[in-house]
Amino acid sequence: MLINEVNLYLDKRGRISFNFEIDNQPIWNAADLTSIAKIRITKNGGFIIVNNKSDVSNQDVISEFQRRNAIHIGDSWSLNLDISNTTLLSFFKDLISIPSVVVDSIIIRGTKFFVDFRYHHNDHSAFSTLASMHINKLKDFAFPFLGNSGGLIQSLKELSNEIPLQYMEVESTVPPNFMEISKDPVIATFGNNWLREIKYLQEEKTYAVYYEKNQLLKEGMDTKEISRSEKIYETTFSNPIITFIYNKCSDGSIAPLGMAQKLFGRTFSYYVIVPRMHLEGFTKILMEAFSTMKEWKMSLTYSMRIDRL
């Protein structure tokens, strides 16, 4: 499985906690909900996708969800909330600007946020700067953990004890016109043998950490070196499958967690980790991608609970 290949590349792990009131609404305070979230950056700001895992009995909270046109599936509520011009969005942008940082999850308990991420040890000093920038902007800002990582799989299994997660992996064949070196800066830079983990998507441009398998062909304008000896870099790319999945998830208020891809020759593989509360909805998104982009010849190769990896 692809997740085994990316599991140990980033050797450090961190958790940042703070208090932040969404919309400054007392209702979120009183609800004491536990949710998993995904932040999306847009051209003019950003929004947060919130997936609540618990049965909500507070009628005021239910009314608030309904007022916001939240999606109700089983015992879960999911919605998108605008966070443009907030200290939360400012913090998130500064966190992911650290080249090797990959955010694994955002957990919200009431107004308490817990942001879990992995990174490369070469970026360790950046977190002192991050703390100095936000400790007076975000209430109760703290690092509950910053140290060695046991790997992505360990982190996800721990998270899945709280919010059940699903691992889904797809294999496809890249159409010939997407392999032209003159048209694809990723092929021109890294060739056709690499791994990458998604950092975040902004409009049509996606930021990722690349794990190069061969020698770097050339250094593109957007390429940032993380570790030359370990062949780890940050750069941007554009891919119709990734954009399609992320945008459909946003439309359906689904918070996808980790997403990584591998190119080997013309074989393109990717996985997505989603809350199990949205397994049916996400499966529909995958099947729509398969039928919309038939030239990629996609097929589902793995689907299983994270705790069974």
N, C-alpha and C positions, 0 to 999 in steps of 0.2 A: 504493500500500500504506500501511496505517496507520502502520507503523513510520517511514516517511519524515516523517510529520507530527509525531511526538513526538521525532524524532532529536536536535534541537538546542535544545530548550527549556531544559534544565539545562546551564549553561555551564561547570561545574567538574567535575573528576573526582578521585577519590582511591583509594589502595590502602593498607590497613593490614595489617601482618603481625605474627604472634606465634606462640609455641609453646604448645600445649595438648594434654595427653594425655587422649584420650577414655577415660572409665572408669578412668583411671590404670592401664591395662593395658599391660604391656611388649610384648604381641603387636602392638599398633598401631605401636609404635616400630620393631620389627624388620622389619615388612612393607614399609616404604618405599613404600606405595601412593600413587597419584595419583587423587584422587576429586573430584567436584563435589558440592556439598551445598546444602541448603535448610534454614533454621531455621524451625520453626513454634512459635508461642507459644500455650500453652493456659491455661485458667483456673487451673490449679494448678502451672504450670511451663512446660516446653517440651521439644521433641525436635528432633533433627537427622536429616534424610533424607540418606543418603550413597550416591552412585552411583559405584562404582569402574569405571573404563574399561578396565583392563588384565587380561590373562590372569594369574590367580594360580596360581603353582606351589608356593608354600610350603604344605606340608600342614598345618602348625599353624594358619596363617591360614584355610585352607579349613575346617578343623574348627571354628574359632571362628565363622566365618560360619554354618556349619550349625547350631551350637549356638544361635545367635541367630535361627534361622529366616529367614536372609537369602534373598532371591529371586535365583536364578541364571538369567540369560538370556544365551545365547551365551557371550561371554567376559567378561561383567560380573556383578558382585555388587552388590545393593542392599539396604539395611536401614535401619531407624529406630532411633536410639539416644537414650535419655533423657538430657537435659542439665539437668534441673531442679536448682535450687540450686547452679549452677556459675558460675565467673567468666566463662565463655564466654557463657552466657545473659544475665548481668548486663551485659556489654559490649554485646551485640547490642541489648538493650533501650535502652541509652543512645544507641547509634549511630542507631537508627531513630527515637528521640524528637526528633532534629533535624528540623524540619518538612519540609525539601526533600529529604532524603536518600532515594534509591532504590537499594537494593542490587542490583547486576547479577549478581554471582556470588560464591560462596565456593569456593575451591580448597583442597584439603588434600593436602599431600605429606608422608607420614609423620605427624609431629606438628606440622608447620608449616602454619599457616592463612594464606591470603591473601584478604582481603575487598575486593572492588572495588565502587565505588559512584559515583554522580553526585549533584550537589547544585547549588543556586543560590548565586551569590557572596554574597548577603545573609547566608548562614549560615556564612561562612568562619571567623568568630571562634570558633564553637562547638567547633572541633576542638582548640583549645588546652585548653579545659576537659575535653573527652573524654580527651585524653592524660593530663592531670594526675590524672584519676580512675582510670585503668587501667594506667598505666605500671608501677606496683609490684604489680599483681595478675596481669598476664599476662606471662609470661616473654618476653624479647626483643621487647617491644612497639615498633613503629616505623612510620613513614610512608615507605615506599619511593617513593611519589609523591603529591603534592597540588598540583594546578594546573589549567590550562585543559583543557577536554574537546574532543576531536575529534568528539564525538557518540556516541550509543548504538550505531549500526551499526559504527563503527570499533572500539569496545570489544568488541563481540560477535564480530567477525571475528578479532580478535587471540586471543580466548578459544577460538574454534572451531579454531584451528590446533593447540591442545592437546587439546581435547575437542570432537569434532564436534557441532554443534547443528542443530536443525531449527526453521524458522519456519512456524507454521500460523495462518492468519487465517480468521475466520468472520464472516459477515454475517447479521443477523436482523432481525425486525420486532417491536418492543415491543408486547405485548398492551395493549389500551386501559386495563385496570384498573391497570396499572403506570405510567400517565402522569398519574394524578390528582394535582394539585399539593398537595391536602390530605393525601395519604397518603405522598408521597415527598419527604423533606426535600431531596434532591439537586435534584429538579425545582423545588422551591420556592426554592432558593438560586441555582442556576446556569441554570435554564431548560432548554431542549432542544437546546443547541448547545455542546458541550464535549468536551475530551479529558481522560483521566486515566491515570496510571500507578500500579499497585498497589505499595504499600510492604510491607504484611504483613496477614495475616488472623489475627484472634483470636476464636475461637468463631464467632459469626454476624456479627461486625462486621469490616469491612474498612477499612483506612486507605489513603488514596491522595493523590497530588499531582494537583490539578486545574489544567488550562490552560483558562481561561474565554475563550470567543470573543466574548461580548457583555458588557453591563453586569451586574454582580452584582445579582441581584434583591433579596436580603436576606442578611445575615450570620448564619448559624446558630450555635448555641451551641458546636458542635465545630469551627467553621471558624477556621483560623489563617492569617493573611495572610503570604505569603512575599514577594511583590512586587506591590504594588497597580498600579504602572505597567505591568507585564507581565501582570497578571491571573492570577497564580499563587497557589494556596492549597492548604492541606492540610485534609482533613476526612475523615469516616467515611461509610460507606454500607453497605447490605445488598442483595445481588443473588443470586437463587437459582442462576443459571448459574455465577457465580464460586465460590460456596460449594460447589456440587456438584463442580466440576472440582478445586478444591483438596483437598477431602476424599477424593475418589477417588484423586488422586495420592498422598496420604498413605497411604491404605490399600494402594496398590500399590508403595510406596517409590519413587515417581518424584519427582525434584527439578525442578519447573518453575522456569525462571529468570524472565525478564521477562514481564509481562502488562500490556497496556494496553487501554483501551476508548474508543470514540467514540460519542456520541449526536448525531444530526443529524435533527431532527424525530422520527420514530418509528423511524428506521433505527439499529440498535445494532450496532456492529462491535467485535470484539475479536481480539487475537492472543495466542498463547502460544508461548514459546520453551522447547524441551525438549531434553535430551541425545538424540542420534540413537540411542543404544543402547536407548532406550525408545520409539522411534517407533511400533512396532506396538501396544504397550500403551497409549500415549496416544491413538492413533487409536481404539481400542476405547472409551476413556473419552468421547471426543468424540461418537462414534456413539451411545453410551448416553444422553448429554445430549440429543442431537437427538431421540431416540425418547421420552425421559422428559418433555421439555418441548416438545411439538409445537406449542403455542400461540405459541412464539417464532419458528417457521418458520426455523430455522437452516440455513445451507448453508456448506460449506467453499469459500472463494474462492481461497486461496493455500496451498501447501505446498511448501517448498523449503529446501535447505541454506543456512545463514547465509552461508557463503562465496560464495554465488552471488547475494546481494542486490545 
